[in-house]
Amino acid sequence: MFHPINIPFGCVMLYNVVKLKPEVTIEDVELIMGEMCNTVKNTYGDEAGGFIGGQVYKFGGFISEEGSFDESKKTEDHLAIVTFWKSFEQHEKSHADHVFKEKFDALAQFCTDTYEIGYEMLWQGVPE
């Protein structure tokens, strides 16, 4: 569950922002998110499904003054779900599946907003 993931060049990355309702804590949705992520891993994690790996992050509240054009632009508290797929089409097919939709709909009830945007990989590297 907490093993490193290898991201192959040429994959796509989907960045999902999950903004919880003000009265909802991470502990309130931890089990729901775990079930959703486990469903993706176990249901779509093969050649046909295209899921490579993923990570979940909690916004830490820090903004880089060195890497931001305008560090005064703070963001609302949120969770980020980052997933890697062999193709965008495989991602979309998995997320249209009723098995996934049921899990995501359970999480969405605790949220004020969710959105997911996709990226195509242009570069990757590690220290030599």
Secondary structure as UniProt FT lines:
FT   TURN            9..10
FT   STRAND          12..20
FT   TURN            22..23
FT   HELIX           26..44
FT   TURN            47..49
FT   STRAND          51..58
FT   TURN            65..67
FT   TURN            71..72
FT   STRAND          79..85
FT   HELIX           88..96
FT   HELIX           98..108
FT   TURN            109..110
FT   STRAND          111..120
//
